[in-house]
Amino acid sequence: MTPDSPVLSDVNPPADGALEQSVRLAFTVLSGITILLGLIWLTGNIRSVPADSNAIVVRYGKIVSVRQSGLVAALPKPFENVYFLPARDKQLSLHVTRDNTDYNSDETDLELQESDDFYHMEKSRDAANSSYLLTGDGNVVRLDATLFYRIVRPVSYVQARSHVPAALRRLFYAAATDVAASHPVEDFLVVHTPLNATDADEALSIRRTALREQLLSAVNARLAALRGRYADPGIEIARIDLMVVLPPRAKQAFDQVLTAEQAAAQNIASARTDAERILQEAGRERDRITADATATAVEMVRQAAGQTAGITAVESAARNAPANARNAVAIQAWRGKVTEVFAKAGQITGIAPDTGQIILPGPALTPPSAPQDGEASQ
């Protein structure tokens, strides 16, 4: 070869090894996965807000916006966080109750656990009795309630969300203590049966409804007071469902009273039924006696009218006759009646007044009988 001749090189470079191809493929896959994860991370806070929800966008712990239903685009985490809350029209519920301790007090439970430690017994008894409220008439009740509330200020609710259940429990029992002290126990539940059940039940129903409204207003007023102190939980109570519980011994006594009153009410109802039945029978007997007396009176009047018809006829004839003939009509009527009376007598004796002399001795005259057809012709 001469110095000017070109240097010959390999036409085809040597192929890469299997290891290099595997590494290159792995880096390609990892790059794709990284790009995909980056896209997912960048679009992770693009959310669709349902119609019954609100979206709260929080940037570095500070609320920057409140979004309604629709599409929300926020910066990826951890720059911004999106929280979903129920809309104003949706109600949330919270069960509020005060559970007794494991110790069963003789005042709050029929099962009494004996203890040699007097101090421990009194302390446990006070803890068990703390769940009861004093009413205005000196009784005690326990209120187990279900609070239904709605979120009216989402920003305030997000800031105080972790404290809302505890705050609601405290506010409810604070308001319930005041309300219970101003109402008798019968405004909470039925403790006796009134005599006039219809009117009394309606009045008690109105009073119990007013009590629940008063309790609802008291809790909402305390929530409004928290808002003025910059501790607003951002909620409003919509409804309160109450379940009233009496101490076991008191409940047993009230049940006995209810049983006695119900038995008395049944006896009163039975007595009223018997009285009504007796009144109806007496009314029917009165109507029967009245009807019989009326019929008898009508019959007696008719008989009297028949017996006095002759006298009435004579009076009418005398009244209608001329003045000079009235005495003659009266004498004629008198003679006819005297003749009928004498005809019924067996013997008639006439005695003159003032002298005692018998002037009409002998048998009574028999009035002539009516002539027969043959005799009349003679």
Buried (B, 14 or more C-beta within 10 A) or exposed (E): EEEEEEEEEEEEEEEEEEEEEEEEEEEEEEEEEEEEEEEEEEEEBEBEBEEEBBBBBBBEEEBEBBBEBEEBEBBBEEEBBBBEBBBBEEBBEBEBBEEBBEBBBBBBBEEEEEEEEEEEBEEBBEBBBEBBBEBEEEBBBBBBBBBBBBBBBBBBBBBBBEEBBEBBBEBBBEBBEBBBEEBBBBBBBBBEBBEEEEEBEEEBEEBBEEBBEBBBEBBBEBBEEBEEEEBBBBBBBBEBEBEBBBBBEBBEEBEEEBEEBEEEBEEEEEEEEEEEEEEEEEEEEEEEEEEEEEEEEEEEEEEEEEEEEEEEEBBEBBEEBEEEEBEEBBEBBEEEEEEEEEEEEEEEEEEEEEEEEEEEEEEBEEEEEEEEEEEEEE
